[in-house]
Structures are given as C-alpha cells and as structure tokens.
Amino acid sequence: MDKRLNLFWHELLTQCEKHDKYEFLFKIEYWGILWMPWFIYIADESLKFSTNEISDDDLKILIKNGYIEFIEEIEPIDSLDIEIKKYRIKNHNQYLLYQI
C-alpha cells in the first residue's frame, strides 16, 4: 500500500475503535460535473480523514490485502447518492493486539 492509503487505513481503524463499531458505509454523492465527494459513516456519523482522495479502487486494495470485507451494496434513496456500500473491518481484534 502507498503512504496515502496506509494513513487512511490507520485513521479508519482508529475511528472504528473509538466508536467500537467495525462496519462502515462508503458513500459517493453527485454534486456536479466532475465533483463526486465521498463520505465514510460509522453509526450515522460522517468521519474525517487526512487524505481527501479515497476511491472504490482503494477499498478494493484493502479487501485484497485482507484488511476489510465487502458486506453489501445499499440502494440509494436520496437523488444525490450515487453509490452506498457497506464494509467491515476484518480481524479487528488482531489489529488491536498488533498496536499494543
């Protein structure tokens, strides 16, 4: 993983630990031509990250490396929403022990 994705991963894991929830939503909204911001929610709270460029491909890398798993795609209700996917941190206890 590159430095940006590694930073994102550690921030995501830290925020999941803080909320004691290991499932999150990755949501892409359409705000205009060439402007499609992404959001990550845990327990209906939008999280903030240092990096501002996370894509579906980045999440696929995290899946391939065994960090997260895809759970389901959720049908958007709001017309601004393009895509909503639910993911889970895999083996979060393993990562917690590793950080001690």
PESULMO-V748243 format. One line per field, one symbol per residue. ss: DSSP state (a for helix, b for strand, c for the rest). psi: psi as a letter, one per 20 degrees, with the letter a starting at -180 (. if undefined). burial: I if it has 16 or more other C-alpha atoms within 10 Angstrom, else O. A space follows every 10 residues. Layout:
ss = ???
psi = ???
burial = ???
This chain:
ss = ccaaaaaaaa aaaaaaaaac ccbbbbbbbc cccccccbbb bbccbbcccc cccccaaaaa aaaacccbbb bbbbcccccc bbbbbbbbbc caaaaaaaac
psi = qrgghggggh gggghgggik pjqqpoppqo jrpknnqqqp ppljppqqqh qjnprhhghh ghghijhrqp gqpppqgpih pgppqprqpq lhhghghhi.
burial = OOOOIOOIIO IIIOIIOOOO OIIIIIIIIO OOOOOOIIII OIOOOOOOIO OOOIOOOIIO OIIOOOIIII OOOOOOOOOO IIIIIIIIII OIOOOOOOOO
